[in-house]
Amino acid sequence: MSAEKTITETSSYGKETPVGRPDIDGRAGIFVPTAEFDIDNTTTIRKGAGIVGFGNLDGTLTVYFEANRFDESNLHKWEHKARKAYDRMVMGAPTVSKAKIDARMLEQVGIIDGMGINLKHPERLTHWLAISNVPDTAPEEPVLRWKNR
């Protein structure tokens, strides 16, 4: 028999977090690392990355991320990184820029879908980009649209 976990040992995500990998144009969460995530010693998610993903039934998160490590000019802005990670996720494209992670390591700051991005906590994204030394990549508005309907 396994020992029961206390509430502080349990990993979970918020009620706004979409569960399960979205289809094309479907909803996914936008995340930034929390203070529990050791950004200086990680080999996965790099500073300034666009991080998108969804909740798993076991309380963890599956995230896809893009940090533009090859310095492509079309991926300078954060929203372009987030869109690339989102496209990779909904297409089920093979990638090494994917991780299953404890939900305590990330905080959801918005939603991304086939229409665009809606940041509910743009100040937390701005903080993430500032501590990553890329504040100039932050979006100008909390709502970004790439499709009109």
C-alpha positions as CSV (number, residue, x, y, z in Angstrom):
1,M,0.0,0.0,0.0
2,S,1.3,3.4,-0.8
3,A,1.4,6.3,1.7
4,E,-1.1,9.1,1.2
5,K,0.3,12.4,0.0
6,T,-0.5,15.6,1.8
7,I,-2.1,18.5,-0.1
8,T,1.3,20.3,-0.3
9,E,2.8,17.2,-2.0
10,T,0.1,17.0,-4.6
11,S,0.7,18.5,-8.0
12,S,-2.3,20.0,-9.7
13,Y,-3.3,22.8,-12.1
14,G,-6.1,25.4,-12.0
15,K,-9.7,24.9,-13.2
16,E,-9.0,27.2,-16.2
17,T,-6.3,24.9,-17.5
18,P,-7.5,22.9,-20.6
19,V,-7.2,19.1,-20.2
20,G,-5.8,16.9,-22.9
21,R,-4.0,17.8,-26.1
22,P,-6.1,20.2,-28.2
23,D,-7.1,19.7,-31.8
24,I,-6.2,22.3,-34.4
25,D,-7.5,25.7,-33.3
26,G,-8.3,24.2,-29.8
27,R,-7.5,25.9,-26.5
28,A,-4.3,25.5,-24.5
29,G,-2.8,27.2,-21.6
30,I,0.1,29.7,-21.6
31,F,2.5,29.3,-18.8
32,V,5.5,30.9,-17.1
33,P,7.8,29.3,-14.5
34,T,7.1,29.8,-10.8
35,A,9.8,30.4,-8.1
36,E,10.0,26.6,-7.6
37,F,11.3,26.2,-11.2
38,D,15.2,26.3,-11.1
39,I,15.6,28.2,-14.4
40,D,19.4,28.6,-14.0
41,N,20.0,24.9,-13.7
42,T,17.5,23.4,-16.1
43,T,18.4,21.8,-19.4
44,T,14.9,21.9,-20.8
45,I,13.0,25.2,-20.8
46,R,15.3,28.1,-21.6
47,K,14.9,31.7,-20.5
48,G,12.4,33.7,-22.4
49,A,10.6,30.7,-23.9
50,G,7.0,30.7,-25.1
51,I,5.5,27.8,-23.0
52,V,2.1,26.4,-23.9
53,G,0.4,23.2,-22.8
54,F,-2.4,21.3,-21.2
55,G,-3.3,19.4,-18.0
56,N,-3.0,15.7,-17.6
57,L,-5.4,13.5,-15.6
58,D,-2.6,12.8,-13.1
59,G,-2.3,16.5,-12.2
60,T,0.8,17.2,-14.2
61,L,1.2,19.4,-17.2
62,T,2.4,18.6,-20.7
63,V,4.1,21.6,-22.2
64,Y,5.6,22.5,-25.5
65,F,8.1,25.4,-25.6
66,E,10.1,27.5,-28.0
67,A,13.1,29.6,-27.0
68,N,14.6,30.4,-30.4
69,R,17.9,28.9,-29.6
70,F,19.0,29.1,-33.2
71,D,18.3,32.9,-33.2
72,E,15.8,32.9,-36.1
73,S,14.8,36.5,-36.8
74,N,11.1,35.6,-37.3
75,L,11.0,34.2,-33.7
76,H,12.3,37.3,-31.9
77,K,9.0,38.3,-30.3
78,W,7.6,36.2,-27.5
79,E,4.2,35.7,-29.2
80,H,5.9,34.1,-32.3
81,K,7.7,31.7,-30.0
82,A,4.4,30.8,-28.2
83,R,2.6,30.4,-31.6
84,K,5.4,28.0,-32.9
85,A,5.1,25.9,-29.7
86,Y,1.3,25.9,-30.0
87,D,1.4,24.8,-33.7
88,R,3.9,22.0,-32.9
89,M,1.5,20.8,-30.1
90,V,-1.8,20.8,-32.0
91,M,-0.1,19.1,-35.0
92,G,1.5,16.4,-32.8
93,A,4.8,17.2,-34.5
94,P,7.8,15.3,-33.2
95,T,10.0,17.6,-31.0
96,V,12.5,17.6,-28.2
97,S,10.9,20.9,-27.0
98,K,8.2,19.1,-25.0
99,A,8.0,18.0,-21.3
100,K,5.7,16.5,-18.7
101,I,6.2,18.6,-15.7
102,D,5.0,19.0,-12.1
103,A,2.2,21.7,-12.2
104,R,3.8,23.5,-9.2
105,M,6.7,24.5,-11.5
106,L,4.5,26.6,-13.9
107,E,1.8,29.2,-13.5
108,Q,-0.9,29.7,-16.1
109,V,-1.0,33.3,-17.3
110,G,-3.4,33.0,-20.3
111,I,-5.0,31.0,-23.1
112,I,-3.9,30.4,-26.7
113,D,-6.0,29.0,-29.5
114,G,-6.4,29.1,-33.2
115,M,-7.6,32.7,-33.0
116,G,-4.8,34.2,-30.9
117,I,-3.6,34.8,-27.4
118,N,-5.5,36.1,-24.4
119,L,-3.2,37.0,-21.4
120,K,-5.1,37.1,-18.1
121,H,-1.9,38.0,-16.2
122,P,0.3,40.0,-18.6
123,E,2.4,41.4,-15.7
124,R,3.6,37.8,-14.9
125,L,4.7,37.3,-18.5
126,T,6.4,40.6,-18.5
127,H,8.3,39.6,-15.3
128,W,9.3,36.3,-16.9
129,L,10.7,38.1,-19.9
130,A,12.4,40.7,-17.8
131,I,14.3,38.1,-15.6
132,S,15.2,36.3,-18.9
133,N,16.8,39.5,-20.1
134,V,14.5,39.8,-23.1
135,P,11.9,42.4,-22.1
136,D,11.8,43.8,-25.6
137,T,10.1,40.6,-26.8
138,A,7.0,41.1,-24.7
139,P,3.6,41.6,-26.5
140,E,2.3,45.2,-26.5
141,E,-1.3,44.2,-25.7
142,P,-2.8,41.4,-23.5
143,V,-5.0,40.2,-26.4
144,L,-3.3,39.2,-29.7
145,R,-5.3,38.0,-32.7
146,W,-4.0,36.3,-35.8
147,K,-7.4,35.3,-37.3
148,N,-10.5,37.3,-37.7
149,R,-13.9,35.7,-37.3
